[in-house]
């Protein structure tokens, strides 16, 4: 008789753990989406603005999603060649270099910190 009670208890514990895992996974996916949006917004805000086309070209895209994972990427749709040149500077034809305008790395750092904080908060508070 006690073996039946233990089996029921084990089933309830497993059910509770599975529900917790499902809720936690959804919260982490929300945090990933939110962090990707923050990175995009920060890049757009801090990007050099000549015509504004470069800043407007940034977008987020879902690469993969499974029941337990979500991979997002933030990228420039049509000005991707320019991103590296602006971020790090480049050589000029007549000699010298252009000034680097770091706008991607700081946005990435902010996104990482935000993601870590959101995940910690969701785990602690459900």
N, C-alpha and C positions, 0 to 999 in steps of 0.2 A: 504494500500500500504506500509506503514512503517513497518507493521508486517512481510511482505515478506522480506524486507531488513534485519530486525533483525534476521529472521530465517536463511537467507543465511549467515549472519555474524556469527551466532552461529555455523552453519555447518562448516564454514571455520576455525573458532577458534578451534573447536573440531578436525578437520582434522589435523591442525597444532600441537595440543597437542599430538595426537596419533602418529604422525610422530616423534616428539621429544622423546616420551616415548620409541618408538621402537629403535631409534638411541642410546639413553641413555642405554637401556637394553643391546644392543650389545656391547657397549663400556665397560660396567661393566663386562660382560662375558669375554671379552678380558683381562681385568685387572685381573680377577680371575685366568684365565689360566696362565697369565704371572707371577703372584705372586706364584702360585703353582710350576711353573718351577724354579723360583728363590729359593724357599725353598728347593726343591730337590737338586739343584746345590750347595747351601750353605751347606747342610748336607753332601753331597758327598765330598765337599772340606775339611770340618772340621772334618769329621769322623775319628776315629782312624784307622790306616792302618797297619794291621799285614800282611795279604795276599792281601788285597784290595777287597776281596769278599763282605765284609759288606758294604763298601761305594758304590760299584757297584749295590748292591741289592735294592737301593732306586728308587722309581718310582712314577709317578703321575697317578691318576685314576679318571675318572669322575664317581661320585656316582649317581647323578640325574641331569636332565636338563629339564626344562619346558620352556614355552615361556617367562617367567619373571625371572627364577632363574637358577643358576648353582652351584652345589656342587662338589668340588674336594677334594681329599684326597691325601696326600703324605705319602707313607708307604714303609716299607722294605718288599720285596717279600718273601724272604726265611730266613731272619735273624731277624725276628721281636722279637723273645724272647731275643735277645742280646741287642736290643735298650735300654730298660729300665735299664738293668744292667750297660751298658756303660754310660748312661746319668747320673745316680744317684749313681753309685758305688754299691758294694754288699759285704756281709760278705764272708770271706774265710773259708774253712774247718778247717784249722789249727789256726784259730783265726785272728782277725784283719779285716780290710776292704780294698777293692781296692779303688783307687782314682777315683772320679767321673770325667767324661769327657763330660761336657755339650756341645753338638753339635746340638741338636734338638731344644731346647728352643730358643737359639739365632737366629737360622734360621727362626723359627716361628715368632719371634718379627720383624725381618727384612721383612718378607713377609707381616705381618700386616701393617707395616708402608708404604711399597711399595703400597699395595692395597689401603690404604686410600689416598695416594698422587695421584695415577692413577685415582681413582674415582673422586676426587676433580677436577683434571685437565680436565677430560673428560666432567664433568658437566659445568665447566667454559668455556671451549673452543670448546665443541661439538665434 
